[in-house]
Every structure is written in C-alpha cells, then in structure tokens.
Amino acid sequence: MSLEFIVVVLGVVLIVEGMPWFLSPSRTKRMLSELSQMSDQSLRGIGLVFMLAGLLLVYLVKSI
C-alpha cells in the first residue's frame, strides 16, 4: 500500500464527511444535537456497525 493510496483514501473520506455540512448545515446541526442525547452504549453500537460494514466492504473489494 503506497502513501499515494492512503492520501487518496483520506481525501475521499474528507469529501464524504464534508458533504452533509455543505448540503444542509442546519440539518447536520440538528442531527448532532440529537446524537448528543443518545447513550454512549448506543453510539458505540452504531460505530461498531459502521466499522464492520467498512471492513466488509474493503474485504469484498479486495477479494475481487
């Protein structure tokens, strides 16, 4: 894995993370407000699901 690949992946992550703020800042703020009211255990569960989905996606793409 090259440094160039890592930088490209980081760039794509930043693009995806920035899209909600650009497209609808007020809804993004409201979502963050609602997230702050959720329990830590729920947020950890959501984070785990996202990490496992990402891992599965990477595995599927690399196995093709």
mmCIF file as Biopython writes it, N, C-alpha, C and O atoms, coordinates in Angstrom:
data_model
#
loop_
_atom_site.group_PDB
_atom_site.id
_atom_site.type_symbol
_atom_site.label_atom_id
_atom_site.label_alt_id
_atom_site.label_comp_id
_atom_site.label_asym_id
_atom_site.label_entity_id
_atom_site.label_seq_id
_atom_site.pdbx_PDB_ins_code
_atom_site.Cartn_x
_atom_site.Cartn_y
_atom_site.Cartn_z
_atom_site.occupancy
_atom_site.B_iso_or_equiv
_atom_site.auth_seq_id
_atom_site.auth_asym_id
_atom_site.pdbx_PDB_model_num
ATOM 1   N N  . MET A ? 1  ? 0.852   -1.168  0.000  1.0 0.0 1  A 1 
ATOM 2   C CA . MET A ? 1  ? 0.000   0.000   0.000  1.0 0.0 1  A 1 
ATOM 3   C C  . MET A ? 1  ? 0.901   1.237   0.000  1.0 0.0 1  A 1 
ATOM 4   O O  . MET A ? 1  ? 1.770   1.401   0.857  1.0 0.0 1  A 1 
ATOM 5   N N  . SER A ? 2  ? 0.668   2.084   -0.974 1.0 0.0 2  A 1 
ATOM 6   C CA . SER A ? 2  ? 1.536   3.251   -1.115 1.0 0.0 2  A 1 
ATOM 7   C C  . SER A ? 2  ? 0.983   4.455   -0.354 1.0 0.0 2  A 1 
ATOM 8   O O  . SER A ? 2  ? -0.191  4.502   0.011  1.0 0.0 2  A 1 
ATOM 9   N N  . LEU A ? 3  ? 1.845   5.399   -0.133 1.0 0.0 3  A 1 
ATOM 10  C CA . LEU A ? 3  ? 1.447   6.635   0.534  1.0 0.0 3  A 1 
ATOM 11  C C  . LEU A ? 3  ? 0.413   7.378   -0.310 1.0 0.0 3  A 1 
ATOM 12  O O  . LEU A ? 3  ? -0.509  7.993   0.224  1.0 0.0 3  A 1 
ATOM 13  N N  . GLU A ? 4  ? 0.573   7.315   -1.612 1.0 0.0 4  A 1 
ATOM 14  C CA . GLU A ? 4  ? -0.373  7.977   -2.516 1.0 0.0 4  A 1 
ATOM 15  C C  . GLU A ? 4  ? -1.789  7.418   -2.313 1.0 0.0 4  A 1 
ATOM 16  O O  . GLU A ? 4  ? -2.754  8.181   -2.263 1.0 0.0 4  A 1 
ATOM 17  N N  . PHE A ? 5  ? -1.911  6.111   -2.200 1.0 0.0 5  A 1 
ATOM 18  C CA . PHE A ? 5  ? -3.206  5.466   -1.981 1.0 0.0 5  A 1 
ATOM 19  C C  . PHE A ? 5  ? -3.836  5.934   -0.670 1.0 0.0 5  A 1 
ATOM 20  O O  . PHE A ? 5  ? -5.032  6.224   -0.616 1.0 0.0 5  A 1 
ATOM 21  N N  . ILE A ? 6  ? -3.029  6.005   0.378  1.0 0.0 6  A 1 
ATOM 22  C CA . ILE A ? 6  ? -3.531  6.429   1.684  1.0 0.0 6  A 1 
ATOM 23  C C  . ILE A ? 6  ? -4.023  7.872   1.625  1.0 0.0 6  A 1 
ATOM 24  O O  . ILE A ? 6  ? -5.060  8.195   2.205  1.0 0.0 6  A 1 
ATOM 25  N N  . VAL A ? 7  ? -3.301  8.729   0.941  1.0 0.0 7  A 1 
ATOM 26  C CA . VAL A ? 7  ? -3.707  10.127  0.817  1.0 0.0 7  A 1 
ATOM 27  C C  . VAL A ? 7  ? -5.001  10.249  0.020  1.0 0.0 7  A 1 
ATOM 28  O O  . VAL A ? 7  ? -5.865  11.054  0.366  1.0 0.0 7  A 1 
ATOM 29  N N  . VAL A ? 8  ? -5.144  9.457   -1.046 1.0 0.0 8  A 1 
ATOM 30  C CA . VAL A ? 8  ? -6.374  9.474   -1.837 1.0 0.0 8  A 1 
ATOM 31  C C  . VAL A ? 8  ? -7.557  9.011   -0.992 1.0 0.0 8  A 1 
ATOM 32  O O  . VAL A ? 8  ? -8.624  9.623   -1.035 1.0 0.0 8  A 1 
ATOM 33  N N  . VAL A ? 9  ? -7.379  7.942   -0.228 1.0 0.0 9  A 1 
ATOM 34  C CA . VAL A ? 9  ? -8.451  7.447   0.632  1.0 0.0 9  A 1 
ATOM 35  C C  . VAL A ? 9  ? -8.824  8.506   1.671  1.0 0.0 9  A 1 
ATOM 36  O O  . VAL A ? 9  ? -10.009 8.734   1.913  1.0 0.0 9  A 1 
ATOM 37  N N  . LEU A ? 10 ? -7.847  9.146   2.278  1.0 0.0 10 A 1 
ATOM 38  C CA . LEU A ? 10 ? -8.117  10.203  3.246  1.0 0.0 10 A 1 
ATOM 39  C C  . LEU A ? 10 ? -8.878  11.355  2.585  1.0 0.0 10 A 1 
ATOM 40  O O  . LEU A ? 10 ? -9.792  11.922  3.184  1.0 0.0 10 A 1 
ATOM 41  N N  . GLY A ? 11 ? -8.505  11.696  1.366  1.0 0.0 11 A 1 
ATOM 42  C CA . GLY A ? 11 ? -9.215  12.751  0.641  1.0 0.0 11 A 1 
ATOM 43  C C  . GLY A ? 11 ? -10.668 12.402  0.396  1.0 0.0 11 A 1 
ATOM 44  O O  . GLY A ? 11 ? -11.544 13.252  0.550  1.0 0.0 11 A 1 
ATOM 45  N N  . VAL A ? 12 ? -10.936 11.163  0.016  1.0 0.0 12 A 1 
ATOM 46  C CA . VAL A ? 12 ? -12.320 10.727  -0.212 1.0 0.0 12 A 1 
ATOM 47  C C  . VAL A ? 12 ? -13.114 10.756  1.084  1.0 0.0 12 A 1 
ATOM 48  O O  . VAL A ? 12 ? -14.279 11.152  1.090  1.0 0.0 12 A 1 
ATOM 49  N N  . VAL A ? 13 ? -12.499 10.342  2.174  1.0 0.0 13 A 1 
ATOM 50  C CA . VAL A ? 13 ? -13.171 10.385  3.480  1.0 0.0 13 A 1 
ATOM 51  C C  . VAL A ? 13 ? -13.530 11.830  3.832  1.0 0.0 13 A 1 
ATOM 52  O O  . VAL A ? 13 ? -14.640 12.091  4.297  1.0 0.0 13 A 1 
ATOM 53  N N  . LEU A ? 14 ? -12.618 12.758  3.618  1.0 0.0 14 A 1 
ATOM 54  C CA . LEU A ? 14 ? -12.890 14.165  3.920  1.0 0.0 14 A 1 
ATOM 55  C C  . LEU A ? 14 ? -14.016 14.715  3.041  1.0 0.0 14 A 1 
ATOM 56  O O  . LEU A ? 14 ? -14.837 15.502  3.512  1.0 0.0 14 A 1 
ATOM 57  N N  . ILE A ? 15 ? -14.061 14.309  1.776  1.0 0.0 15 A 1 
ATOM 58  C CA . ILE A ? 15 ? -15.141 14.740  0.891  1.0 0.0 15 A 1 
ATOM 59  C C  . ILE A ? 15 ? -16.486 14.236  1.417  1.0 0.0 15 A 1 
ATOM 60  O O  . ILE A ? 15 ? -17.445 15.002  1.514  1.0 0.0 15 A 1 
ATOM 61  N N  . VAL A ? 16 ? -16.552 12.960  1.750  1.0 0.0 16 A 1 
ATOM 62  C CA . VAL A ? 16 ? -17.801 12.372  2.241  1.0 0.0 16 A 1 
ATOM 63  C C  . VAL A ? 16 ? -18.207 13.002  3.568  1.0 0.0 16 A 1 
ATOM 64  O O  . VAL A ? 16 ? -19.386 13.284  3.783  1.0 0.0 16 A 1 
ATOM 65  N N  . GLU A ? 17 ? -17.253 13.223  4.451  1.0 0.0 17 A 1 
ATOM 66  C CA . GLU A ? 17 ? -17.558 13.823  5.750  1.0 0.0 17 A 1 
ATOM 67  C C  . GLU A ? 17 ? -17.999 15.282  5.607  1.0 0.0 17 A 1 
ATOM 68  O O  . GLU A ? 17 ? -18.783 15.765  6.425  1.0 0.0 17 A 1 
ATOM 69  N N  . GLY A ? 18 ? -17.520 15.979  4.606  1.0 0.0 18 A 1 
ATOM 70  C CA . GLY A ? 18 ? -17.876 17.377  4.427  1.0 0.0 18 A 1 
ATOM 71  C C  . GLY A ? 18 ? -19.197 17.603  3.713  1.0 0.0 18 A 1 
ATOM 72  O O  . GLY A ? 18 ? -19.766 18.692  3.798  1.0 0.0 18 A 1 
ATOM 73  N N  . MET A ? 19 ? -19.691 16.598  3.015  1.0 0.0 19 A 1 
ATOM 74  C CA . MET A ? 19 ? -20.918 16.762  2.238  1.0 0.0 19 A 1 
ATOM 75  C C  . MET A ? 19 ? -22.131 17.186  3.070  1.0 0.0 19 A 1 
ATOM 76  O O  . MET A ? 19 ? -22.833 18.113  2.663  1.0 0.0 19 A 1 
ATOM 77  N N  . PRO A ? 20 ? -22.414 16.557  4.215  1.0 0.0 20 A 1 
ATOM 78  C CA . PRO A ? 20 ? -23.595 17.000  4.981  1.0 0.0 20 A 1 
ATOM 79  C C  . PRO A ? 20 ? -23.489 18.457  5.433  1.0 0.0 20 A 1 
ATOM 80  O O  . PRO A ? 20 ? -24.491 19.172  5.452  1.0 0.0 20 A 1 
ATOM 81  N N  . TRP A ? 21 ? -22.288 18.899  5.796  1.0 0.0 21 A 1 
ATOM 82  C CA . TRP A ? 21 ? -22.106 20.283  6.243  1.0 0.0 21 A 1 
ATOM 83  C C  . TRP A ? 21 ? -22.334 21.259  5.097  1.0 0.0 21 A 1 
ATOM 84  O O  . TRP A ? 21 ? -22.874 22.345  5.305  1.0 0.0 21 A 1 
ATOM 85  N N  . PHE A ? 22 ? -21.929 20.883  3.897  1.0 0.0 22 A 1 
ATOM 86  C CA . PHE A ? 22 ? -22.105 21.756  2.733  1.0 0.0 22 A 1 
ATOM 87  C C  . PHE A ? 22 ? -23.553 21.756  2.250  1.0 0.0 22 A 1 
ATOM 88  O O  . PHE A ? 22 ? -24.107 22.811  1.940  1.0 0.0 22 A 1 
ATOM 89  N N  . LEU A ? 23 ? -24.165 20.573  2.185  1.0 0.0 23 A 1 
ATOM 90  C CA . LEU A ? 23 ? -25.504 20.453  1.618  1.0 0.0 23 A 1 
ATOM 91  C C  . LEU A ? 23 ? -26.599 20.958  2.546  1.0 0.0 23 A 1 
ATOM 92  O O  . LEU A ? 23 ? -27.563 21.568  2.083  1.0 0.0 23 A 1 
ATOM 93  N N  . SER A ? 24 ? -26.470 20.716  3.843  1.0 0.0 24 A 1 
ATOM 94  C CA . SER A ? 24 ? -27.523 21.125  4.775  1.0 0.0 24 A 1 
ATOM 95  C C  . SER A ? 24 ? -26.953 21.343  6.176  1.0 0.0 24 A 1 
ATOM 96  O O  . SER A ? 24 ? -27.093 20.481  7.045  1.0 0.0 24 A 1 
ATOM 97  N N  . PRO A ? 25 ? -26.319 22.477  6.395  1.0 0.0 25 A 1 
ATOM 98  C CA . PRO A ? 25 ? -25.710 22.719  7.703  1.0 0.0 25 A 1 
ATOM 99  C C  . PRO A ? 25 ? -26.717 22.708  8.856  1.0 0.0 25 A 1 
ATOM 100 O O  . PRO A ? 25 ? -26.395 22.238  9.947  1.0 0.0 25 A 1 
ATOM 101 N N  . SER A ? 26 ? -27.932 23.218  8.628  1.0 0.0 26 A 1 
ATOM 102 C CA . SER A ? 26 ? -28.905 23.258  9.731  1.0 0.0 26 A 1 
ATOM 103 C C  . SER A ? 26 ? -29.356 21.855  10.128 1.0 0.0 26 A 1 
ATOM 104 O O  . SER A ? 26 ? -29.494 21.567  11.317 1.0 0.0 26 A 1 
ATOM 105 N N  . ARG A ? 27 ? -29.585 20.986  9.155  1.0 0.0 27 A 1 
ATOM 106 C CA . ARG A ? 27 ? -29.962 19.601  9.488  1.0 0.0 27 A 1 
ATOM 107 C C  . ARG A ? 27 ? -28.821 18.860  10.153 1.0 0.0 27 A 1 
ATOM 108 O O  . ARG A ? 27 ? -29.042 18.040  11.044 1.0 0.0 27 A 1 
ATOM 109 N N  . THR A ? 28 ? -27.603 19.144  9.724  1.0 0.0 28 A 1 
ATOM 110 C CA . THR A ? 28 ? -26.447 18.491  10.338 1.0 0.0 28 A 1 
ATOM 111 C C  . THR A ? 28 ? -26.324 18.902  11.798 1.0 0.0 28 A 1 
ATOM 112 O O  . THR A ? 28 ? -26.032 18.064  12.652 1.0 0.0 28 A 1 
ATOM 113 N N  . LYS A ? 29 ? -26.541 20.173  12.096 1.0 0.0 29 A 1 
ATOM 114 C CA . LYS A ? 29 ? -26.504 20.627  13.488 1.0 0.0 29 A 1 
ATOM 115 C C  . LYS A ? 29 ? -27.605 19.968  14.310 1.0 0.0 29 A 1 
ATOM 116 O O  . LYS A ? 29 ? -27.386 19.579  15.457 1.0 0.0 29 A 1 
ATOM 117 N N  . ARG A ? 30 ? -28.780 19.846  13.721 1.0 0.0 30 A 1 
ATOM 118 C CA . ARG A ? 30 ? -29.888 19.203  14.432 1.0 0.0 30 A 1 
ATOM 119 C C  . ARG A ? 30 ? -29.575 17.732  14.706 1.0 0.0 30 A 1 
ATOM 120 O O  . ARG A ? 30 ? -29.861 17.224  15.790 1.0 0.0 30 A 1 
ATOM 121 N N  . MET A ? 31 ? -28.985 17.048  13.714 1.0 0.0 31 A 1 
ATOM 122 C CA . MET A ? 31 ? -28.626 15.645  13.894 1.0 0.0 31 A 1 
ATOM 123 C C  . MET A ? 31 ? -27.594 15.498  15.013 1.0 0.0 31 A 1 
ATOM 124 O O  . MET A ? 31 ? -27.696 14.593  15.840 1.0 0.0 31 A 1 
ATOM 125 N N  . LEU A ? 32 ? -26.604 16.386  15.035 1.0 0.0 32 A 1 
ATOM 126 C CA . LEU A ? 32 ? -25.593 16.321  16.092 1.0 0.0 32 A 1 
ATOM 127 C C  . LEU A ? 32 ? -26.205 16.576  17.459 1.0 0.0 32 A 1 
ATOM 128 O O  . LEU A ? 32 ? -25.791 15.978  18.452 1.0 0.0 32 A 1 
ATOM 129 N N  . SER A ? 33 ? -27.196 17.469  17.509 1.0 0.0 33 A 1 
ATOM 130 C CA . SER A ? 33 ? -27.886 17.724  18.771 1.0 0.0 33 A 1 
ATOM 131 C C  . SER A ? 33 ? -28.612 16.468  19.247 1.0 0.0 33 A 1 
ATOM 132 O O  . SER A ? 33 ? -28.584 16.136  20.432 1.0 0.0 33 A 1 
ATOM 133 N N  . GLU A ? 34 ? -29.261 15.774  18.317 1.0 0.0 34 A 1 
ATOM 134 C CA . GLU A ? 34 ? -29.962 14.537  18.666 1.0 0.0 34 A 1 
ATOM 135 C C  . GLU A ? 34 ? -28.976 13.432  19.065 1.0 0.0 34 A 1 
ATOM 136 O O  . GLU A ? 34 ? -29.253 12.645  19.971 1.0 0.0 34 A 1 
ATOM 137 N N  . LEU A ? 35 ? -27.833 13.380  18.389 1.0 0.0 35 A 1 
ATOM 138 C CA . LEU A ? 35 ? -26.822 12.379  18.732 1.0 0.0 35 A 1 
ATOM 139 C C  . LEU A ? 35 ? -26.271 12.594  20.131 1.0 0.0 35 A 1 
ATOM 140 O O  . LEU A ? 35 ? -25.945 11.638  20.834 1.0 0.0 35 A 1 
ATOM 141 N N  . SER A ? 36 ? -26.168 13.860  20.533 1.0 0.0 36 A 1 
ATOM 142 C CA . SER A ? 36 ? -25.622 14.139  21.863 1.0 0.0 36 A 1 
ATOM 143 C C  . SER A ? 36 ? -26.546 13.656  22.974 1.0 0.0 36 A 1 
ATOM 144 O O  . SER A ? 36 ? -26.116 13.509  24.118 1.0 0.0 36 A 1 
ATOM 145 N N  . GLN A ? 37 ? -27.803 13.410  22.650 1.0 0.0 37 A 1 
ATOM 146 C CA . GLN A ? 37 ? -28.754 12.931  23.643 1.0 0.0 37 A 1 
ATOM 147 C C  . GLN A ? 37 ? -28.804 11.400  23.729 1.0 0.0 37 A 1 
ATOM 148 O O  . GLN A ? 37 ? -29.430 10.842  24.630 1.0 0.0 37 A 1 
ATOM 149 N N  . MET A ? 38 ? -28.136 10.727  22.781 1.0 0.0 38 A 1 
ATOM 150 C CA . MET A ? 38 ? -28.123 9.264   22.789 1.0 0.0 38 A 1 
ATOM 151 C C  . MET A ? 38 ? -27.113 8.756   23.817 1.0 0.0 38 A 1 
ATOM 152 O O  . MET A ? 38 ? -26.153 9.448   24.157 1.0 0.0 38 A 1 
ATOM 153 N N  . SER A ? 39 ? -27.343 7.550   24.299 1.0 0.0 39 A 1 
ATOM 154 C CA . SER A ? 39 ? -26.423 6.967   25.279 1.0 0.0 39 A 1 
ATOM 155 C C  . SER A ? 39 ? -25.109 6.575   24.607 1.0 0.0 39 A 1 
ATOM 156 O O  . SER A ? 39 ? -25.051 6.323   23.403 1.0 0.0 39 A 1 
ATOM 157 N N  . ASP A ? 40 ? -24.062 6.532   25.422 1.0 0.0 40 A 1 
ATOM 158 C CA . ASP A ? 40 ? -22.748 6.131   24.911 1.0 0.0 40 A 1 
ATOM 159 C C  . ASP A ? 40 ? -22.800 4.717   24.334 1.0 0.0 40 A 1 
ATOM 160 O O  . ASP A ? 40 ? -22.166 4.435   23.317 1.0 0.0 40 A 1 
ATOM 161 N N  . GLN A ? 41 ? -23.546 3.840   24.975 1.0 0.0 41 A 1 
ATOM 162 C CA . GLN A ? 41 ? -23.638 2.457   24.510 1.0 0.0 41 A 1 
ATOM 163 C C  . GLN A ? 41 ? -24.273 2.389   23.117 1.0 0.0 41 A 1 
ATOM 164 O O  . GLN A ? 41 ? -23.820 1.620   22.269 1.0 0.0 41 A 1 
ATOM 165 N N  . SER A ? 42 ? -25.308 3.182   22.879 1.0 0.0 42 A 1 
ATOM 166 C CA . SER A ? 42 ? -25.941 3.207   21.556 1.0 0.0 42 A 1 
ATOM 167 C C  . SER A ? 42 ? -24.976 3.729   20.502 1.0 0.0 42 A 1 
ATOM 168 O O  . SER A ? 42 ? -24.886 3.179   19.405 1.0 0.0 42 A 1 
ATOM 169 N N  . LEU A ? 43 ? -24.255 4.792   20.839 1.0 0.0 43 A 1 
ATOM 170 C CA . LEU A ? 43 ? -23.304 5.355   19.882 1.0 0.0 43 A 1 
ATOM 171 C C  . LEU A ? 43 ? -22.167 4.382   19.590 1.0 0.0 43 A 1 
ATOM 172 O O  . LEU A ? 43 ? -21.707 4.290   18.452 1.0 0.0 43 A 1 
ATOM 173 N N  . ARG A ? 44 ? -21.711 3.657   20.605 1.0 0.0 44 A 1 
ATOM 174 C CA . ARG A ? 44 ? -20.666 2.647   20.371 1.0 0.0 44 A 1 
ATOM 175 C C  . ARG A ? 44 ? -21.189 1.551   19.449 1.0 0.0 44 A 1 
ATOM 176 O O  . ARG A ? 44 ? -20.464 1.075   18.575 1.0 0.0 44 A 1 
ATOM 177 N N  . GLY A ? 45 ? -22.437 1.152   19.638 1.0 0.0 45 A 1 
ATOM 178 C CA . GLY A ? 45 ? -23.034 0.131   18.770 1.0 0.0 45 A 1 
ATOM 179 C C  . GLY A ? 45 ? -23.114 0.599   17.331 1.0 0.0 45 A 1 
ATOM 180 O O  . GLY A ? 45 ? -22.801 -0.152  16.407 1.0 0.0 45 A 1 
ATOM 181 N N  . ILE A ? 46 ? -23.533 1.844   17.141 1.0 0.0 46 A 1 
ATOM 182 C CA . ILE A ? 46 ? -23.599 2.402   15.784 1.0 0.0 46 A 1 
ATOM 183 C C  . ILE A ? 46 ? -22.201 2.464   15.173 1.0 0.0 46 A 1 
ATOM 184 O O  . ILE A ? 46 ? -22.015 2.120   14.005 1.0 0.0 46 A 1 
ATOM 185 N N  . GLY A ? 47 ? -21.219 2.903   15.962 1.0 0.0 47 A 1 
ATOM 186 C CA . GLY A ? 47 ? -19.843 2.958   15.474 1.0 0.0 47 A 1 
ATOM 187 C C  . GLY A ? 47 ? -19.323 1.592   15.083 1.0 0.0 47 A 1 
ATOM 188 O O  . GLY A ? 47 ? -18.643 1.448   14.067 1.0 0.0 47 A 1 
ATOM 189 N N  . LEU A ? 48 ? -19.642 0.576   15.892 1.0 0.0 48 A 1 
ATOM 190 C CA . LEU A ? 48 ? -19.210 -0.788  15.589 1.0 0.0 48 A 1 
ATOM 191 C C  . LEU A ? 48 ? -19.830 -1.282  14.286 1.0 0.0 48 A 1 
ATOM 192 O O  . LEU A ? 48 ? -19.153 -1.912  13.473 1.0 0.0 48 A 1 
ATOM 193 N N  . VAL A ? 49 ? -21.111 -0.999  14.088 1.0 0.0 49 A 1 
ATOM 194 C CA . VAL A ? 49 ? -21.778 -1.415  12.844 1.0 0.0 49 A 1 
ATOM 195 C C  . VAL A ? 49 ? -21.118 -0.749  11.640 1.0 0.0 49 A 1 
ATOM 196 O O  . VAL A ? 49 ? -20.877 -1.403  10.625 1.0 0.0 49 A 1 
ATOM 197 N N  . PHE A ? 50 ? -20.824 0.556   11.746 1.0 0.0 50 A 1 
ATOM 198 C CA . PHE A ? 50 ? -20.162 1.247   10.634 1.0 0.0 50 A 1 
ATOM 199 C C  . PHE A ? 50 ? -18.772 0.684   10.362 1.0 0.0 50 A 1 
ATOM 200 O O  . PHE A ? 50 ? -18.387 0.515   9.205  1.0 0.0 50 A 1 
ATOM 201 N N  . MET A ? 51 ? -18.020 0.393   11.415 1.0 0.0 51 A 1 
ATOM 202 C CA . MET A ? 51 ? -16.677 -0.164  11.214 1.0 0.0 51 A 1 
ATOM 203 C C  . MET A ? 51 ? -16.749 -1.544  10.569 1.0 0.0 51 A 1 
ATOM 204 O O  . MET A ? 51 ? -15.963 -1.848  9.672  1.0 0.0 51 A 1 
ATOM 205 N N  . LEU A ? 52 ? -17.680 -2.376  11.014 1.0 0.0 52 A 1 
ATOM 206 C CA . LEU A ? 52 ? -17.817 -3.711  10.426 1.0 0.0 52 A 1 
ATOM 207 C C  . LEU A ? 52 ? -18.282 -3.625  8.971  1.0 0.0 52 A 1 
ATOM 208 O O  . LEU A ? 52 ? -17.827 -4.398  8.128  1.0 0.0 52 A 1 
ATOM 209 N N  . ALA A ? 53 ? -19.182 -2.693  8.678  1.0 0.0 53 A 1 
ATOM 210 C CA . ALA A ? 53 ? -19.626 -2.512  7.290  1.0 0.0 53 A 1 
ATOM 211 C C  . ALA A ? 53 ? -18.455 -2.064  6.414  1.0 0.0 53 A 1 
ATOM 212 O O  . ALA A ? 53 ? -18.299 -2.546  5.292  1.0 0.0 53 A 1 
ATOM 213 N N  . GLY A ? 54 ? -17.639 -1.150  6.922  1.0 0.0 54 A 1 
ATOM 214 C CA . GLY A ? 54 ? -16.467 -0.708  6.166  1.0 0.0 54 A 1 
ATOM 215 C C  . GLY A ? 54 ? -15.468 -1.833  5.953  1.0 0.0 54 A 1 
ATOM 216 O O  . GLY A ? 54 ? -14.901 -1.979  4.870  1.0 0.0 54 A 1 
ATOM 217 N N  . LEU A ? 55 ? -15.262 -2.621  6.990  1.0 0.0 55 A 1 
ATOM 218 C CA . LEU A ? 55 ? -14.349 -3.753  6.880  1.0 0.0 55 A 1 
ATOM 219 C C  . LEU A ? 55 ? -14.854 -4.763  5.852  1.0 0.0 55 A 1 
ATOM 220 O O  . LEU A ? 55 ? -14.077 -5.283  5.051  1.0 0.0 55 A 1 
ATOM 221 N N  . LEU A ? 56 ? -16.148 -5.036  5.877  1.0 0.0 56 A 1 
ATOM 222 C CA . LEU A ? 56 ? -16.743 -5.965  4.909  1.0 0.0 56 A 1 
ATOM 223 C C  . LEU A ? 56 ? -16.606 -5.412  3.492  1.0 0.0 56 A 1 
ATOM 224 O O  . LEU A ? 56 ? -16.282 -6.151  2.562  1.0 0.0 56 A 1 
ATOM 225 N N  . LEU A ? 57 ? -16.849 -4.125  3.331  1.0 0.0 57 A 1 
ATOM 226 C CA . LEU A ? 57 ? -16.729 -3.510  2.014  1.0 0.0 57 A 1 
ATOM 227 C C  . LEU A ? 57 ? -15.298 -3.613  1.487  1.0 0.0 57 A 1 
ATOM 228 O O  . LEU A ? 57 ? -15.090 -3.970  0.327  1.0 0.0 57 A 1 
ATOM 229 N N  . VAL A ? 58 ? -14.323 -3.306  2.320  1.0 0.0 58 A 1 
ATOM 230 C CA . VAL A ? 58 ? -12.923 -3.411  1.905  1.0 0.0 58 A 1 
ATOM 231 C C  . VAL A ? 58 ? -12.576 -4.858  1.562  1.0 0.0 58 A 1 
ATOM 232 O O  . VAL A ? 58 ? -11.903 -5.115  0.565  1.0 0.0 58 A 1 
ATOM 233 N N  . TYR A ? 59 ? -13.033 -5.802  2.385  1.0 0.0 59 A 1 
ATOM 234 C CA . TYR A ? 59 ? -12.767 -7.218  2.132  1.0 0.0 59 A 1 
ATOM 235 C C  . TYR A ? 59 ? -13.352 -7.654  0.788  1.0 0.0 59 A 1 
ATOM 236 O O  . TYR A ? 59 ? -12.690 -8.332  0.002  1.0 0.0 59 A 1 
ATOM 237 N N  . LEU A ? 60 ? -14.602 -7.253  0.537  1.0 0.0 60 A 1 
ATOM 238 C CA . LEU A ? 60 ? -15.247 -7.652  -0.723 1.0 0.0 60 A 1 
ATOM 239 C C  . LEU A ? 60 ? -14.533 -7.069  -1.935 1.0 0.0 60 A 1 
ATOM 240 O O  . LEU A ? 60 ? -14.363 -7.753  -2.944 1.0 0.0 60 A 1 
ATOM 241 N N  . VAL A ? 61 ? -14.118 -5.819  -1.842 1.0 0.0 61 A 1 
ATOM 242 C CA . VAL A ? 61 ? -13.442 -5.189  -2.977 1.0 0.0 61 A 1 
ATOM 243 C C  . VAL A ? 61 ? -12.071 -5.809  -3.193 1.0 0.0 61 A 1 
ATOM 244 O O  . VAL A ? 61 ? -11.669 -6.032  -4.335 1.0 0.0 61 A 1 
ATOM 245 N N  . LYS A ? 62 ? -11.348 -6.092  -2.115 1.0 0.0 62 A 1 
ATOM 246 C CA . LYS A ? 62 ? -10.009 -6.666  -2.239 1.0 0.0 62 A 1 
ATOM 247 C C  . LYS A ? 62 ? -10.044 -8.125  -2.707 1.0 0.0 62 A 1 
ATOM 248 O O  . LYS A ? 62 ? -9.064  -8.611  -3.273 1.0 0.0 62 A 1 
ATOM 249 N N  . SER A ? 63 ? -11.155 -8.825  -2.479 1.0 0.0 63 A 1 
ATOM 250 C CA . SER A ? 63 ? -11.221 -10.233 -2.862 1.0 0.0 63 A 1 
ATOM 251 C C  . SER A ? 63 ? -11.641 -10.433 -4.316 1.0 0.0 63 A 1 
ATOM 252 O O  . SER A ? 63 ? -11.587 -11.549 -4.833 1.0 0.0 63 A 1 
ATOM 253 N N  . ILE A ? 64 ? -12.056 -9.358  -4.969 1.0 0.0 64 A 1 
ATOM 254 C CA . ILE A ? 64 ? -12.481 -9.474  -6.382 1.0 0.0 64 A 1 
ATOM 255 C C  . ILE A ? 64 ? -11.277 -9.471  -7.290 1.0 0.0 64 A 1 
ATOM 256 O O  . ILE A ? 64 ? -11.423 -9.560  -8.509 1.0 0.0 64 A 1 
#
